[in-house]
Amino acid sequence: MLLDAADSTVLIVDMQERLMPAIMRAEDSAVRARVLAQGAQLLGVPVLATEHNADALGATISSLQGCVQSVFHKRHFSAAGEPGFEAWLPPGRKTILVAGWESHVCVLQTILGLQAAGWRPVLVADAASSRHQFDYDIGMRRIQAAGVPLITTEMALFEWMGSCDHTQFKQVLRLVK
């Protein structure tokens, strides 16, 4: 199944300031999340973020703040387990592209919760990371075993456009180069 921009939402899970120093490849995953978010904006795809226990972990990283339309504060590891989360998601869009940190905890649990609730989660793997490689690897395996597709930022952007004739093609191309 190819992605459809009109049916998609980007959800950036817990890419927060105080987590960043502990996350492996934090800068790389943050850059990819920003490219994803900026491309999504160009293509009319809503970009949302969660913040886990923001008092302790801080706000969403500054490089993403201008790209995010709304932030959902949570205490559960799975955003899908938080009261009001599903009502907060944009109506009429069933595909949720998930990026974020602690892939084996909050990202994984949010994806599994979304899937259980009838959404179609997709993990943007190059815009996700964990503190440790082993945790990341096992988290990716578990997500795949649940039947959730793994994609990259560029896969999402080019699937949303479908053609080099798309009106935003040149602007999106500038983001990925």
Phi and psi in degrees as a GROMACS rama.xvg file:
@    title "Ramachandran Plot"
@    xaxis  label "Phi"
@    yaxis  label "Psi"
@TYPE xy
-81.848  150.663  LEU-2
-72.4161  147.291  LEU-3
-122.745  120.514  ASP-4
-57.8672  -35.8587  ALA-5
-69.9379  -15.2133  ALA-6
-110.744  4.68501  ASP-7
-109.28  152.736  SER-8
-136.65  142.123  THR-9
-98.7236  130.895  VAL-10
-122.179  114.28  LEU-11
-98.6317  114.019  ILE-12
-94.6151  114.213  VAL-13
55.0739  38.1944  ASP-14
-83.948  81.3746  MET-15
-112.078  150.808  GLN-16
-51.313  -49.3999  GLU-17
-75.7982  -14.8428  ARG-18
-79.8154  -30.5665  LEU-19
-51.436  -46.1002  MET-20
-62.2621  -23.6764  PRO-21
-92.1408  -13.2082  ALA-22
-87.3578  130.362  ILE-23
-70.5106  143.691  MET-24
50.7687  35.3986  ARG-25
-58.3525  -47.2982  ALA-26
-62.8494  -43.8816  GLU-27
-62.1713  -46.509  ASP-28
-67.7691  -33.7794  SER-29
-67.0517  -40.2118  ALA-30
-63.1485  -44.0249  VAL-31
-65.3833  -39.914  ARG-32
-62.8443  -38.5888  ALA-33
-66.89  -43.1566  ARG-34
-60.3436  -44.2791  VAL-35
-58.6498  -47.3463  LEU-36
-65.3556  -43.862  ALA-37
-65.656  -41.8358  GLN-38
-64.2584  -41.4047  GLY-39
-59.3421  -44.2314  ALA-40
-58.0598  -44.8049  GLN-41
-61.6039  -29.6635  LEU-42
-102.484  10.1909  LEU-43
76.9592  22.9116  GLY-44
-98.6267  124.663  VAL-45
-61.6436  142.713  PRO-46
-121.13  118.959  VAL-47
-122.302  162.621  LEU-48
-141.689  153.621  ALA-49
-112.363  153.232  THR-50
-129.646  122.451  GLU-51
-92.6728  123.399  HIS-52
45.2575  58.9493  ASN-53
-57.5986  -27.3306  ALA-54
-60.7958  -35.9601  ASP-55
-92.0268  -35.9253  ALA-56
-104.408  -3.55688  LEU-57
81.9639  -176.778  GLY-58
-83.9033  171.937  ALA-59
-55.1697  142.091  THR-60
-54.6596  145.219  ILE-61
-59.8504  -33.1576  SER-62
-66.1618  -16.1953  SER-63
-103.822  -16.033  LEU-64
-57.8397  -37.275  GLN-65
-75.9576  -9.50791  GLY-66
-99.9266  -12.9395  CYS-67
-97.6303  129.424  VAL-68
-81.3703  -30.8657  GLN-69
-156.653  147.25  SER-70
-119.796  133.797  VAL-71
-109.173  121.916  PHE-72
-88.721  136.359  HIS-73
-141.001  160.675  LYS-74
-121.19  -27.0297  ARG-75
-72.1964  149.823  HIS-76
-65.2614  -41.1522  PHE-77
-86.7764  119.934  SER-78
-60.6264  -31.8636  ALA-79
-66.6189  -18.2235  ALA-80
-87.9345  -2.58724  GLY-81
-89.4886  130.855  GLU-82
-56.4356  133.647  PRO-83
88.905  -6.74817  GLY-84
-62.7418  -51.3228  PHE-85
-62.3642  -37.4047  GLU-86
-66.8814  -25.5908  ALA-87
-75.0005  -27.4453  TRP-88
-68.3705  147.702  LEU-89
-60.4482  133.268  PRO-90
-69.4877  151.362  PRO-91
78.2204  7.84846  GLY-92
-123.903  110.135  ARG-93
-95.5387  -16.4028  LYS-94
-96.4708  122.422  THR-95
-116.034  112.165  ILE-96
-86.2176  118.665  LEU-97
-107.505  132.076  VAL-98
-128.892  166.191  ALA-99
147.118  -173.816  GLY-100
-113.151  156.59  TRP-101
62.0157  63.7846  GLU-102
-55.1299  -30.3836  SER-103
-89.5193  -4.01973  HIS-104
-121.545  -90.2259  VAL-105
-66.2045  -39.8345  CYS-106
-65.5776  -50.7424  VAL-107
-58.2001  -50.8606  LEU-108
-65.4703  -35.8583  GLN-109
-65.503  -44.0823  THR-110
-60.8775  -47.6593  ILE-111
-64.1864  -37.578  LEU-112
-66.6317  -41.7626  GLY-113
-61.5646  -44.9466  LEU-114
-61.3349  -44.7061  GLN-115
-63.3506  -28.8857  ALA-116
-88.0293  3.17978  ALA-117
97.3116  5.31835  GLY-118
-82.9499  167.468  TRP-119
-110.802  88.5282  ARG-120
-77.6889  147.605  PRO-121
-135.83  131.439  VAL-122
-94.072  125.871  LEU-123
-89.6764  92.3382  VAL-124
-65.6053  -31.6916  ALA-125
-79.6556  -7.91424  ASP-126
-110.447  29.408  ALA-127
-139.153  153.566  ALA-128
-164.54  174.573  SER-129
-138.676  177.266  SER-130
-70.6883  -34.2548  ARG-131
-127.301  142.149  HIS-132
-58.4207  -44.0383  GLN-133
-61.2109  -43.9581  PHE-134
-60.8963  -43.4266  ASP-135
-59.7505  -48.5222  TYR-136
-60.7188  -46.5375  ASP-137
-67.3351  -38.1699  ILE-138
-59.6265  -43.0423  GLY-139
-63.0837  -41.7071  MET-140
-62.3812  -42.9267  ARG-141
-66.4697  -40.8992  ARG-142
-61.6323  -45.8578  ILE-143
-64.6161  -40.3207  GLN-144
-62.5899  -26.8909  ALA-145
-79.3151  -2.16991  ALA-146
86.4064  14.5039  GLY-147
-87.97  126.23  VAL-148
-67.2697  144.171  PRO-149
-106.518  132.919  LEU-150
-135.614  178.218  ILE-151
-113.722  168.192  THR-152
-54.95  -49.0771  THR-153
-64.9741  -36.9108  GLU-154
-57.8484  -46.0576  MET-155
-61.2501  -50.565  ALA-156
-61.207  -44.755  LEU-157
-74.4419  -30.5669  PHE-158
-67.6763  -41.0358  GLU-159
-60.13  -38.6615  TRP-160
-78.0242  -40.8551  MET-161
78.3966  -24.2118  GLY-162
-160.562  153.569  SER-163
-73.0676  -4.45114  CYS-164
-87.1239  -4.30332  ASP-165
-59.617  141.433  HIS-166
-61.3122  -24.6595  THR-167
-101.629  8.38983  GLN-168
-54.4457  -49.5293  PHE-169
-64.5968  -38.0399  LYS-170
-67.5126  -41.2172  GLN-171
-67.354  -40.9992  VAL-172
-58.4874  -38.958  LEU-173
-61.633  -34.4125  ARG-174
-67.4239  -37.057  LEU-175
-89.1351  -13.0886  VAL-176
